[in-house]
Amino acid sequence: MTKTFGQKLSDLRKKHSLTQPMLADKLNVSQSTITMWENDRRAIGKEDLAAVATFFGVSADYLLGIQDKIKTVPVPSLSAKVNVYGSIRAGSPTFAQQEIIGNVSVSDKVEKRYGKENLFALMVKGNSMNLKVLPGYVAIFAKDVEIDNGDTVAVLIDGEDATIKNYRETSVAIMFEPQSSDPTFQPIVFPKSGVQDFRILGKMVYVVSGDYI
């Protein structure tokens, strides 16, 4: 029996060790959209279909069931090398070591959009962000970009400790929130009426397996 688009998308996502939130982040859509696609509850548009096909390196015909076998298509070239600096713990904050432990390749699209000089990478440890980036993976961040609610950021806490969290701002506070399957992780909250002792280092724009180092 021919698999549906949703079943093929789910298979490809799991094959690449991606959670639904991680794939949603890479495709610039919501997690609920990924869920509805995988459950075949929402038809996918042409632009999103092209993005999915390009991301996984398969043809649109395969995804739509027009073609039974996977036929790989060219994927964006990976040319720019970004240095990986030490490690950053996604849990209780810990300072990122300032030594280079390797480098990773990013797509031409990411390099062109943000500029190689504005990119840096950190190894992720801990589980407070495991719904977005798994431990052992490398997160690539862009400096000097606008940060919006819901963005995943690398942030210095109290001038010394670095962590990865989701950014959220309300009328009374700025919060750095975990995105974890473990409910014991709690947000770091800075009331606007108090001291704002943090510095956002960059916005997460790309994630790769630590095997690439």
C-alpha positions in Angstrom: 0.0 0.0 0.0 1.3 3.4 -1.0 2.1 5.6 2.0 0.4 9.0 2.4 2.3 12.3 2.4 1.9 12.5 6.2 3.4 9.0 6.7 6.3 9.8 4.4 7.0 13.1 6.1 6.9 11.3 9.5 9.3 8.6 8.3 11.8 11.1 6.9 11.6 13.2 10.1 12.4 10.2 12.3 15.1 9.0 9.9 16.9 12.3 10.4 16.4 12.1 14.2 14.2 15.3 14.3 11.4 16.0 16.7 8.3 17.8 15.3 9.4 21.1 17.0 12.8 20.8 15.5 11.5 20.2 12.0 9.0 23.1 12.4 11.8 25.4 13.3 13.8 24.4 10.3 10.9 24.8 7.9 9.6 28.1 9.5 6.2 26.7 10.4 4.4 25.9 13.6 4.6 22.5 15.4 0.8 22.1 15.0 1.3 22.4 11.2 3.8 19.6 11.2 1.4 17.5 13.3 -1.5 18.1 10.9 0.6 17.3 7.9 1.8 14.1 9.4 -1.8 13.1 10.4 -2.9 14.1 6.9 -5.3 16.6 8.3 -4.0 19.6 6.3 -3.0 19.7 2.7 0.5 21.1 2.1 0.9 24.1 -0.2 3.3 24.3 -3.2 5.9 26.4 -1.4 6.0 24.3 1.7 6.1 21.1 -0.4 9.2 22.5 -2.2 10.8 23.4 1.1 10.2 19.9 2.6 11.5 18.2 -0.6 14.6 20.4 -0.6 15.3 19.9 3.1 15.2 16.1 2.9 16.7 15.9 -0.6 13.8 14.0 -2.1 11.4 14.8 -5.0 8.0 16.4 -4.6 6.6 13.5 -6.7 7.8 11.0 -4.1 6.2 13.0 -1.3 2.9 13.2 -3.1 2.8 9.5 -4.0 3.3 10.1 -7.8 6.6 8.3 -7.6 6.9 5.2 -5.3 10.7 5.2 -4.8 12.8 7.9 -3.3 14.7 9.8 -5.9 17.2 12.1 -4.4 17.5 15.6 -5.7 20.4 18.1 -5.2 20.4 19.7 -1.8 21.8 23.1 -0.9 25.6 22.9 -0.9 27.4 23.1 2.5 30.4 25.4 2.1 30.8 27.8 5.0 32.7 26.4 7.9 31.7 27.7 11.4 33.8 27.2 14.4 32.3 25.3 17.4 33.3 26.9 20.7 33.3 24.5 23.6 30.0 23.5 25.0 26.8 25.1 26.2 24.6 23.4 28.7 20.8 23.3 28.0 19.9 22.9 31.7 21.4 24.8 34.5 23.5 27.5 32.9 27.2 27.0 32.4 29.8 29.2 30.8 30.8 28.3 27.2 34.5 27.5 27.0 36.3 29.8 24.6 38.3 27.1 22.9 37.5 25.7 19.4 36.6 22.1 19.5 35.9 21.7 15.8 33.8 23.2 13.0 30.6 22.5 11.1 29.4 23.3 7.7 26.3 25.4 7.1 24.3 25.9 4.0 24.9 28.7 1.5 21.5 30.0 2.2 22.3 30.5 5.9 25.7 32.0 5.2 24.2 34.4 2.7 21.4 35.5 5.0 23.4 36.1 8.1 27.0 36.4 7.0 29.7 34.0 8.0 31.3 36.5 10.3 28.1 36.7 12.3 27.7 32.9 12.9 29.0 30.9 15.8 28.3 27.4 17.0 28.1 25.7 20.4 27.7 22.0 21.4 24.5 21.3 23.3 24.4 19.3 26.5 21.5 18.6 28.9 17.8 18.1 28.2 16.1 21.4 29.0 15.7 22.1 25.2 15.4 18.5 23.9 12.1 19.3 22.1 14.1 21.7 19.9 17.7 20.5 19.9 18.9 17.2 21.2 21.9 16.8 23.5 25.1 16.2 21.5 23.9 18.2 18.5 25.5 21.5 17.5 23.5 24.7 17.5 24.5 27.5 15.1 23.6 31.0 16.2 23.6 34.4 14.4 24.7 37.5 16.1 23.3 41.0 15.8 19.8 39.9 14.6 16.4 40.9 15.9 15.0 38.5 18.5 11.3 37.8 18.6 9.1 35.9 21.1 9.6 32.2 20.6 13.1 32.4 19.2 15.7 30.1 20.6 18.7 32.0 21.9 22.1 31.6 23.5 22.2 34.0 26.5 24.7 35.0 29.1 23.3 35.0 32.6 24.9 37.2 35.3 27.8 37.9 33.0 29.3 34.5 33.5 26.8 31.6 32.7 25.6 30.7 29.3 22.5 28.7 28.4 20.1 27.9 25.5 16.5 28.8 26.0 13.4 30.2 24.3 13.0 33.9 24.5 9.7 35.4 25.7 8.9 39.0 26.7 5.8 40.3 28.4 4.8 43.7 29.7 6.3 42.8 33.1 9.2 40.4 32.5 11.7 38.9 30.1 11.8 35.1 30.4 14.1 32.4 29.0 12.0 29.3 28.9 12.9 25.6 28.5 11.4 23.4 25.8 11.8 20.0 27.4 10.0 16.7 27.8 11.1 17.0 31.4 8.6 19.2 33.3 11.1 19.9 36.2 13.0 22.5 34.1 11.9 26.0 35.0 12.1 29.4 33.2 14.7 32.0 34.1 12.7 35.2 34.8 13.9 38.8 34.8 11.2 41.2 36.0 11.4 44.5 34.1 11.3 46.3 37.5 14.5 44.6 38.5 18.1 44.2 37.3 18.4 42.9 33.7 21.6 41.0 34.2 21.7 39.0 30.9 23.1 39.4 27.4 21.7 37.6 24.4 24.6 36.2 22.4 22.6 35.1 19.3 19.6 33.5 17.8 19.6 29.8 16.8 19.3 29.5 13.1 20.6 26.0 12.3 21.1 22.7 14.0 23.4 19.8 12.9 24.4 16.5 14.4 27.6 16.5 16.5 28.9 13.9 14.1 29.7 16.7 11.7 32.4 18.2 13.9 
